[in-house]
Amino acid sequence: MDIDQQLQELIAEAPEDRGMPKVMEYAIAPIIKVIAQRLQHQQYYILQNAEENWQVTTLRHREDENLTKRVIYAFPTFEDAGSFAQHSEPELMALPVNVAQILFELLAFEQVDTVIFFDESGNYKDGTEIPRDKLQELMREQLKKLKEQTEQPPANFA
């Protein structure tokens, strides 16, 4: 499923209240599309437990252990995710998740600070990090622009 199909699915699943389908279509989907197009895969494998909760890894700063970051890793292949799981928690399973769904979930997933997307199989050093706060900031800006556009008075041609 390509990114446009993924976004159409998210829009279709949006609750009808408070104009969410329109918000999804005109504010959230464009941001998700721009970010997803920078990544190399349409789907990534996310480590999950038996209840399908995504695996969150807490990273600690090397010099200041009080600084932490909660991360979800997104792998390009099942094998990459499985290899990583063997080193952390072997009972985890890797399931494919559409890139648009990952980014959309990140918006509301307050237990996570960032998602790191690995695009090259076997390379766990060079990932693309998408911080939740930056994604939320982009969404707020897009929503503000959308609100300003819809609130503009009609032009007076008299």
Buried (B, 14 or more C-beta within 10 A) or exposed (E): EEBEEBBBEBBEEBEEEEEBBEBBBBBBBBBBBEBBEEBEBBBBBBBBEEEEEBBBBEEEEEEEEEEEBBBBBBBBBEEBBBBBBEEEEEEBBBBBBBBBBBBBBBBEBEEBBBBBBBBEEEEBEEBBEBBBEEBBEBBEEBBEEBEEEEEEEEEEEE
